[in-house]
């Protein structure tokens, strides 16, 4: 793959089930070495998009490229360079944890045994336990070990924290991503599909938010934090007139205001200062807050 060749390219991807459009004209580009977030609520079309990406489903329209290749025509070449963890994992029940990993390793030209041992120890998975005896969270852990040990060029994760204890989610995914990125971060790419965004804060370089199969917003994370701001203002008495036109959303609770700004925070701050608030502060939205606010972006040019 050329240095500047995108790892993933979706152009006008559409997938219909009868008259239902699960994905509608979706386009995105994932560059090499990025940790890319694919955000949307349950049923937004994330899993369908990924299945088209992996040639598990055929697109109704549009094109898909992975490593510059069409996965329908070069499936082996594409899949030999990636790992995929679906939202629901399953293993042969008669195999132990160790046998399951040996099974996966048999299909790979490379397997990092030291990494396997390290992750088994970190996650406290007993190699002698049968896969059928594992909890849902342990099965996800095992699937992620199997995904990162081949050290692929692309790691595709569909709801990777599904079934995990909320307390350990963030530490867990940082461990997996850290282990995957450790040796060659500029070459390894991660594509994460999730509706649980908080645990990925600080890891995502760029993201796309989709709703009903359509793109709502695609931005680099740093640019998003510059563009979208949350402004909080408190007044001694509620202003009789306050011009907040152009705000993405406004929430008022008595004397307190919370305003979401889309690229115009300085103008809104200036108007608020003119009304002499008791307190006024502005801060970046977290990715989760931006995701929650993204419905307000529907129908707007973003």
C-alpha positions, -999 to +999 in steps of 0.1 A: +000+000+000+013+034-009+022+058+020-007+082+011-032+054+002-062+055+026-068+024+046-106+026+042-126+045+016-164+044+014-180+064-014-217+067-016-222+034+002-258+023+002-273-009+016-311-016+014-331-044+030-362-044+008-375-008+011-355+000+042-322+018+037-299+008+065-271+028+050-277+057+026-250+074+006-223+071+032-188+084+024-157+085+046-119+081+044-097+066+071-060+074+068-032+051+079-021+053+115-054+068+127-078+058+155-111+065+138-144+066+156-176+055+139-204+068+161-241+063+160-270+050+181-281+014+180-297+008+146-279+038+129-263+016+103-228+011+118-227-027+117-242-029+082-215-005+070-188-027+086-202-058+070-201-042+036-165-032+044-156-068+051-176-083+022-200-099+046-228-080+028-229-067-007-236-030-011-267-020-030-248+010-044-215+029-039-180+016-036-158+002-008-120+001-008-097-014+019-060-009+014-070+005-020-085-029-030-121-040-036-128-065-008-152-084-031-125-090-057-095-093-033-110-108-002-080-128+009-056-100+003-077-076+024-086-099+052-051-112+057-041-077+068-069-069+092-086-083+123-123-079+131-141-082+164-179-082+160-205-070+185-214-105+194-186-131+196-187-169+197-162-197+198-162-235+195-175-246+229-153-277+231-121-256+228-102-242+257-089-206+257-055-218+246-069-241+219-090-212+206-060-189+203-041-217+186-070-221+161-069-184+152-031-184+150-032-213+125-047-189+099-021-162+104+014-158+090+025-139+121+014-142+158+030-124+188+033-151+215+047-126+240+017-103+235-007-133+239+009-143+272+009-107+285-028-101+277-039-134+291-022-125+323-036-089+324-072-101+318-067-131+341-079-156+316-071-192+324-058-209+292-072-242+304-108-230+307-132-239+280-146-211+259-182-221+267-174-215+304-164-178+299-187-149+307-197-125+279-171-100+289-144-127+290-154-139+255-149-103+243-115-102+260-105-134+243-117-121+209-097-090+213-066-110+222-071-130+190-075-098+171-044-080+182-019-109+184-015-111+146-006-074+147-026-066+116-025-033+096-061-027+104-081-035+135-119-032+131-139-032+163-177-032+164-190-023+199-158-037+215-168-029+251-201-048+247-207-070+278-178-055+298-181-041+333-184-003+330-158+002+356-131-016+336-142-005+301-118+024+296-088+007+312-095-024+291-098-007+257-067+015+264-048-017+272-059-034+239-052-003+218-019+003+236-008-032+229-018-030+193-002+004+187+030-003+207+054-014+180+043+005+150+017+032+157+022+051+124+014+020+104-015+005+124-050+018+120-081+013+142-117+017+131-140+017+162-178+015+159-196+023+191-225+042+207-206+042+241-182+070+235-169+082+268-143+055+273-126+064+239-122+101+248-085+110+241-080+080+218-100+090+188-081+111+161-111+115+138-147+105+137-179+102+117-214+104+134-242+087+115-280+087+120-304+065+101-276+054+078-266+090+068-236+110+078-243+138+103-207+150+109-171+141+101-143+159+118-109+156+132-112+155+170-090+185+176-110+205+151-143+195+167-131+207+201-122+240+186-155+244+167-180+232+192-182+249+226-204+248+256-210+282+272-225+285+307-238+318+320-255+328+353-272+362+358-283+380+389-318+381+374-330+365+342-324+389+313-356+403+297-340+400+262-310+380+252-299+375+216-286+339+212-295+335+175-271+312+158-266+289+188-268+252+182-290+249+213-300+269+243-312+255+277-324+279+304-331+271+340-341+303+357-310+325+358-287+299+344-281+293+307-263+265+288-256+273+252-240+251+226-220+270+199-211+257+165-181+278+154-195+311+167-187+309+204-168+343+204-199+362+190-222+345+215-198+353+244-196+389+234-234+392+235-236+375+268-209+397+283-230+427+272-258+414+294-234+415+324-236+379+338-225+371+373-204+342+358-195+332+323-173+303+311-167+284+279-153+249+274-149+223+247-175+196+243-165+161+250-170+136+222-199+121+241-215+155+245-210+162+208-226+129+200-256+137+222-259+172+205-255+158+170-292+155+165-293+193+163-269+192+134-294+172+113-306+194+084-278+220+090-249+224+067-219+210+087 
